[in-house]
Amino acid sequence: MDKVMDSGKGGTLVVQRTDGADELAVWVERVDAASRIVVGTRGQSTYDAFGTGWRMSCVALDDDVEGKVIGALAGDAAEQSLEQACASYFEGGRQLSDLLDLLDAHKVAYVYACADECGVTWRPEPGECEPVALANA
């Protein structure tokens, strides 16, 4: 996993790929008792899907579900770190929507937020839960 690089700022870049004019980067960040998987995209595919040229998305997870997330991402290789599991998962060409579907299928609790040229979106809406993992974002 030589693509897993510590940013030195609490985040680890686990995947950075380019497909034509489209770019995707994935980081894993650790904040207190939580982890965040951050996915940044830009290019024509992002514009086609969302109507904006770029998008930053964040999936925030409490640390007590990390093992379940790694198991969902890595299957039999569940002894991997979250960083390694994310690198393998996204290097296979998967997108953020695939991750959200996987977490939903495995009934993993998370908070989702994204920002783009149009503003910020949350799921669930603020106030519907306690978004502990995003409190220090």
N, C-alpha and C positions, 0 to 999 in steps of 0.2 A: 504494500500500500504506500508506495513512495509519493503518491499524490496527496496524501494527508499531510498538511503543513500547518503548524501552529502559527497563528497570526501575531502572537505575543500580546494580544489585547483581549484575551478571554475567548476568542473565537478561533476555530480551526477551519481553514478552507479544505474541503474534502473532495470537491469536484469542480472543475472549470472546463467547460467544453464549448466548442464552436461548431456549428453546422451551417455552412454557408454564411448568411448574414445574421443568423440567430445565435445568441449567446446564452449560456446558463452557468450559474455559479451557485454552489451549495456550501454553507458554513454550518458548523455545530458550535453553539455558544453555551457556556455554563454560567449561570447567575444564581448565586445562593443555592437554594434547594430545588433548582429547576434547570431544565435544558431547553434550548431553542434550536430548531432546525430552520435556517433562513435560506430562502431560495430567491435568487435574483435572475430575471430574464430580460432580454431586450432583443428587438429585431422584428422582422415581418410577422413571424408566428405569434409573437406577443400582441402585435397590433391587430392581427386577424382575430385572435381569441378575445381580446379585452378592449380593443379600440384605443389603446395607448402604446407608445413606443417602448416603454419599460414598465417593470412591475417588481416590487420587493414583497415577498410573502414570508410570514413567520408562523411556525407551528410551535407553540409553547407547551411543554410537558413537565409535570412535577416529577422529581427524581424517583418517586416510588413506582412509577410505571415504566422506567427506563428498560428494565429487563424484559418486560412484555413487548416493548417497541423493538428491541434488538431481536427478540425471537420472531416477531412478525417480519422484520426486514431480512434477517439472515437465515431463518429456518434452522437447519441442522448446525449451522456455524454460530450458534448463539453465544459462544464464548468470546466473540468479538466485542470491541468497544462500540459505543454508539457511533463514533466517528468512522470506524472501519465499516460498520454495517451500512451507514448512509453512503459511503463512497462506493461500495459494491452495488448497492441498490440503484443509485443514480447513474453510475457509469454504464449500466445496462440500457441506457436510453430512456429511462422512466422520467416522468414529469411530476410536478407537485400534486396534480390531481390524482395520480396513481397512489401517492403516499397517503393523501386524505382518505381515499377509498379503502386502502389497506388498514389504516387506523380505525376507521368506522367498522369495518368487517371484524376486527379483533376487539371491538368495544373498548378502545383505548381513549380515555378522556384527554382532551386537549383544547387549547384556545387557539384560534386562527385569526390572524390579522394580515392585511395587505395594504400597501400604499402604491399609488401610481399617480399619473398626471391628474386624475379625477378626484383624488382624495384618499380616505382611509376607510376600510371595511373590516368589521369584526364578526366573528362567529364563535360562540354565541354572542349576542349583543351585550355590551357592558351592562351590568346590573342583573343579568340572568344567572351569572355564576360569579365566583370570586376568581378573577384571572391572576392568581398568585404569580405565575411564571412570567407574566408581562409587566408586573408592577415596577420593575427597575429598567424597563426598556428605554 
